[in-house]
Amino acid sequence: MSRQFVDIAGRRLSLSNLEKELYPAAGFTKAHVLEYYRRMAPFILPHLKERALTLKRYPDGVEKGFFFEKRCPPHHPAWVETAEVRGDDGELLTACLVNDRQTLIWVANLACLELHVPLARVGSPATPDSMVFDLDPGEGADILACARVALILRELLSRLGLESFVKSSGRKGLHVFVPLNRRETTFEDTRIFSKTVAVILQKHYPELVTAKMAREQRQGRVFINWSQNDASKTMICVYSLRAREEPFVSAPLTWEELAELERLHNPERFQLSPAEVVRRADTMGDLFGEMLVKEQKLPHL
């Protein structure tokens, strides 16, 4: 097993198997994965900070098996920050916190391609700092249908006085986020609000939208998954890689380019490569930066 030692912020890391192709079809190696996360560290770290990380690891690449780790691996370096959080079964577990660049690189070296985080920070686990609408196309629908729903959703939220932001899932759907950043907000608030909005859109656009989880209800429609607004759920972090044949990224989009992409009817344009995401971040900055600071109150529906 090849190994290379690097120093990052005064921490010595042992990086292994840099030549291994984690995305074989694209020739994208572990070295490429590490370089992507190194370049994107200033942009992704604020969105990971103080959030219990669920690792999704592909030790033999995306064409082989994977496993989730909610517990921080017991062999983690002493300098990796951790937090005690409640697992799905109610038991306490020790989770990794990716609060700095050296921890991000250490996690990526574990072949953790996807970074999944909750909507709340460990210091306030009952307080979501955002609300999400996970737009998932059913069979017969696609990301273009998701874009139409996202634009309708944005307009409705705007009428309710709420600003929203959109990113690709890195797979076949879109995620519309509403920043809240208020200590008074609860998951019950966001779950009730998001479900109500989803049901309203289903009523007005029955051929396009469903708020029902049953798969037979999703045929040719976009499922608005409001159930992600739950303390036990996680979402793929913005700027995270996705484990597909090609190394696409869950990347933020502007509403203007989303509307243009929908108009062009080219679903492939929604998928952004690591190189494209790095270039966009360098020129456009963090399009999800407002998610960290903008305070909004959910209105009564």
ABEGO torsion letter per residue (X at the ends): XBBBBBBBGGBBBBBBGAABBABAAAGBBAAAAAAAAAAAAAAAAAAABGBBBBBBBBAAEAABBBBBBABBBAABBAABBBBBBBBAAGBBBBBBBBABAAAAAAAAAAGBABBBBBABBAABAABBABBBBBBBBBBGBBAAAAAAAAAAAAAAAAAAGBBBBBBBAGBABBBBBBBAGBAABBAAAAAAAAAAAAAAAAAABAAABBABABAAAABGBBBBBAAABBAABBBBBBGBBBBBABBBBBBBBBAAAAAAAAAAGBAAAABBBAAAAAAAAAAAEBAAAAAAABBBBBBBX
